[in-house]
Amino acid sequence: MAFIKRIFDFYLDASIHVALAIFSLVHVTALTLNINVPQELYIFIFFGSIGCYNFVKYGVEAEKYILVANRYHKNIQFFSFGCLLIAFYQMFLLSERVLISLFVLIAITGLYALPVLPKHKNFRSLSGLKILIVATVWAGTTVILPAISQLEVITWNVKVEAFQRFMLVLVLLVPFEIRDLKYDSVALKTLPQRVGVKGAKIIGYSWSIIFYAATFLKTNLDFISVGVNTILLLVLIGIILKTELNQKKYFSSFWVEAIPLFWWLLIIVGNKYSILL
């Protein structure tokens, strides 16, 4: 059991779980927009997500990320570099339109993580911007990149999908913001620091409803999509309801981050059910 726990912890700490969540959201985009996302883009996003997330998570300063003393973090570091090499190779197989959008997202990620502002600050440290930047990068990566890889123009449904994805990520960030309340600097002015835990949860409920309401803005709305998103809305409300300041170890890092995977499975099952009908 101890060995299995170490493997599971590495799976979470090395950002494999979050990369699977991002990967699943890319496939959600492919299913909802009815497009065939290139295999190389799937591979790039999955392995690139692992490398980028670990870079942000374990120290954005070069000396902290390269000169690692802890053996466990060294293993994550080597794993991350291997993933980045795979992503770098796949990048050369992407179209020019995707690459241009990708560089914009990389620039936003860099502003989020690297100390580019005076007094060695980054955009992550600016009050209120943290969750907006994260949601923007996730929406761009999981909706815009797949869409422009196949579509000549950004259609209305793509815009709605990107907005929905942005709102979904905002909702999923609420449990993390509440969990980190005890550790975040007051200068960050995170959502629960501004409005308290109860206020943050109320805002999370509101964002969940906005996410769901956007479903009805799509031009290709069908019964299966409404049913799937209704279930997802109930799950999001349930997660926010269960969120506490003192969370169990895996509540946010596993269960909350598993919601995109759950949504993806719901859509797959829903599509198969519609075919049987």
C-alpha positions in Angstrom: 0.0 0.0 0.0 2.9 2.4 0.8 4.3 1.8 -2.7 0.9 2.4 -4.4 0.6 5.6 -2.3 4.0 6.8 -3.5 3.0 6.1 -7.1 -0.3 8.0 -6.7 1.4 10.9 -5.0 3.9 11.1 -7.8 1.0 11.0 -10.3 -0.4 14.1 -8.6 2.8 15.9 -7.7 4.2 15.5 -11.2 1.1 17.1 -12.7 0.1 14.0 -14.7 -3.5 14.3 -13.3 -3.9 17.9 -14.3 -2.4 17.1 -17.7 -5.0 14.4 -18.2 -7.7 16.9 -17.2 -6.5 19.4 -19.8 -6.2 16.6 -22.4 -9.8 15.5 -21.7 -11.0 19.1 -22.1 -9.3 19.2 -25.5 -11.3 16.1 -26.5 -14.5 17.7 -25.1 -13.9 20.5 -27.5 -13.4 18.1 -30.4 -16.7 16.3 -29.5 -18.8 19.4 -28.9 -17.5 21.3 -32.0 -17.4 18.1 -34.1 -13.8 18.5 -35.2 -10.9 16.2 -35.6 -8.1 17.5 -33.5 -4.6 16.5 -34.9 -2.9 13.8 -32.8 0.3 15.9 -32.5 -1.7 18.7 -30.8 -3.1 16.2 -28.3 0.4 15.0 -27.5 1.9 18.5 -27.4 -0.8 19.8 -25.0 -0.5 16.7 -22.7 3.3 16.7 -22.3 3.6 20.4 -22.5 1.1 20.8 -19.7 3.2 18.5 -17.4 6.4 20.5 -18.0 4.8 23.9 -17.7 2.8 23.1 -14.6 5.8 21.7 -12.8 7.9 24.7 -13.8 5.3 27.0 -12.2 4.7 24.7 -9.2 8.3 24.0 -8.2 10.0 27.2 -8.7 10.0 29.7 -11.6 13.5 31.0 -10.7 16.1 29.2 -12.8 18.4 28.4 -9.9 15.5 26.9 -7.9 14.3 24.7 -10.8 17.7 23.5 -12.1 19.6 23.1 -8.8 17.3 20.8 -7.0 18.6 19.1 -3.8 15.5 17.0 -2.9 15.6 13.5 -4.5 11.9 13.4 -5.0 11.8 16.7 -6.7 14.7 15.7 -8.9 12.7 12.7 -10.1 9.8 15.1 -11.0 12.4 17.5 -12.6 13.8 14.8 -14.9 10.3 13.6 -15.7 9.3 17.2 -16.6 12.3 17.7 -18.8 11.5 14.5 -20.7 7.9 15.7 -21.2 9.1 19.0 -22.5 11.4 17.3 -25.0 8.5 15.3 -26.3 6.3 18.5 -26.5 9.1 20.4 -28.2 9.4 17.8 -30.9 5.6 17.8 -31.5 5.6 21.6 -31.7 7.4 21.4 -35.1 4.5 19.3 -36.4 1.8 22.0 -35.6 0.4 24.4 -38.2 1.6 28.0 -38.3 -1.8 29.3 -37.1 -1.7 27.1 -34.1 1.9 28.1 -33.3 1.1 31.8 -33.4 -1.8 31.3 -30.9 0.4 29.0 -28.9 3.2 31.6 -28.5 0.6 34.1 -27.2 -0.5 31.6 -24.5 3.1 30.9 -23.7 3.7 34.6 -23.3 0.7 34.9 -20.9 2.0 31.9 -18.9 5.4 33.6 -18.8 3.9 36.8 -17.5 2.1 34.8 -14.9 5.1 32.9 -13.7 8.3 34.9 -14.3 9.3 38.0 -12.4 9.0 40.5 -15.2 7.5 43.4 -13.1 9.5 45.8 -10.9 10.7 44.5 -7.6 10.9 41.0 -9.1 7.2 40.4 -9.2 5.0 38.6 -11.7 1.4 39.0 -12.9 0.5 36.1 -10.5 1.3 38.4 -7.6 -1.1 41.2 -8.8 -4.3 41.2 -6.8 -7.2 39.5 -8.5 -5.4 38.5 -11.7 -4.3 35.0 -10.7 -7.5 33.1 -11.4 -8.3 35.2 -14.5 -5.0 34.4 -16.1 -5.2 30.7 -15.3 -8.8 30.5 -16.7 -7.7 32.4 -19.9 -4.8 30.1 -20.5 -6.9 26.9 -20.0 -9.7 28.2 -22.3 -7.2 29.2 -24.9 -5.4 25.8 -24.7 -8.4 23.6 -24.6 -10.7 25.4 -27.0 -9.0 28.0 -29.2 -6.0 25.9 -30.2 -8.0 22.8 -31.2 -10.6 25.1 -33.0 -8.1 27.0 -35.1 -6.3 23.7 -35.9 -9.3 22.7 -38.0 -11.5 25.8 -38.6 -10.7 28.8 -40.8 -12.8 31.2 -38.6 -13.8 31.3 -35.0 -17.5 30.6 -35.1 -20.1 31.6 -32.6 -20.1 28.2 -31.0 -16.4 28.3 -30.6 -16.7 31.6 -28.7 -19.4 30.2 -26.5 -17.4 27.1 -25.8 -14.3 29.3 -24.9 -16.5 31.4 -22.6 -17.9 28.3 -21.0 -14.5 26.8 -20.5 -13.3 30.0 -18.9 -16.2 30.0 -16.4 -15.7 26.3 -15.7 -12.0 26.8 -14.8 -13.0 29.8 -12.5 -15.4 27.5 -10.7 -12.8 24.7 -10.3 -10.3 27.3 -8.9 -12.5 28.2 -6.0 -11.7 25.1 -3.9 -8.0 25.7 -4.5 -8.3 29.4 -3.5 -10.1 28.4 -0.3 -7.6 25.7 0.5 -4.6 28.0 0.0 -6.2 30.8 2.1 -4.0 29.8 5.1 -0.8 30.1 3.0 -1.4 32.9 0.5 0.2 36.2 1.1 -2.3 38.9 2.1 -0.9 41.0 -0.8 -2.4 38.6 -3.3 -5.9 39.6 -2.4 -7.3 36.2 -3.6 -11.1 35.7 -3.8 -11.6 34.3 -0.3 -9.3 37.0 1.1 -11.6 39.6 -0.4 -15.0 38.1 0.3 -14.4 35.3 2.8 -14.9 31.6 2.4 -18.7 31.9 2.4 -18.6 34.7 -0.2 -16.2 32.8 -2.4 -18.5 29.8 -2.4 -21.5 32.0 -3.3 -19.5 33.4 -6.2 -18.6 29.8 -7.2 -22.3 28.9 -7.3 -23.0 32.0 -9.5 -20.1 31.1 -11.9 -21.5 27.5 -12.1 -24.9 28.8 -13.1 -23.4 31.2 -15.7 -21.4 28.2 -17.1 -24.6 26.2 -17.4 -26.7 29.1 -18.9 -24.2 29.5 -21.7 -25.1 26.1 -22.9 -28.3 27.5 -24.3 -26.5 30.1 -26.4 -25.1 27.5 -28.8 -26.7 27.0 -32.2 -26.3 23.2 -32.2 -28.0 22.6 -28.9 -29.4 19.1 -28.3 -31.0 17.1 -25.5 -27.8 15.2 -24.7 -25.8 18.3 -24.3 -28.3 19.8 -22.0 -28.5 16.6 -19.9 -24.8 16.3 -19.6 -24.3 19.9 -18.6 -27.1 19.6 -16.1 -25.4 16.7 -14.4 -22.1 18.7 -14.5 -23.8 21.7 -12.9 -25.0 19.6 -10.0 -21.5 18.2 -9.6 -20.0 21.7 -9.6 -22.5 22.9 -7.0 -21.8 19.8 -4.9 -18.1 20.3 -5.0 -18.4 24.0 -4.0 -20.8 22.9 -1.2 -18.3 20.4 0.1 -15.3 22.8 -0.1 -13.9 23.7 3.3 -10.9 25.7 4.5 -9.4 22.6 6.1 -9.7 20.1 3.3 -8.7 16.5 3.1 -5.4 15.9 1.3 -6.8 14.8 -2.1 -10.0 16.8 -2.2 -8.8 19.6 -4.6 -5.7 18.0 -6.0 -7.5 14.8 -7.1 -11.3 15.1 -6.9 -11.7 18.7 -8.1 -9.2 18.2 -10.9 -11.0 15.0 -11.9 -14.1 16.9 -12.9 -12.9 17.6 -16.5 -12.4 13.9 -16.8 -15.8 13.2 -15.5 -17.3 15.7 -17.9 -15.5 14.1 -20.8 -16.8 10.6 -19.8 -20.3 12.0 -19.5 -20.1 13.3 -23.1 -18.8 10.1 -24.5 -21.5 8.1 -22.7 -24.1 10.6 -23.8 -23.0 10.4 -27.5 -23.1 6.6 -27.4 -26.6 6.8 -25.8 -27.8 9.1 -28.6 -26.5 6.8 -31.3 -28.5 3.9 -29.7 -31.6 6.0 -29.8 
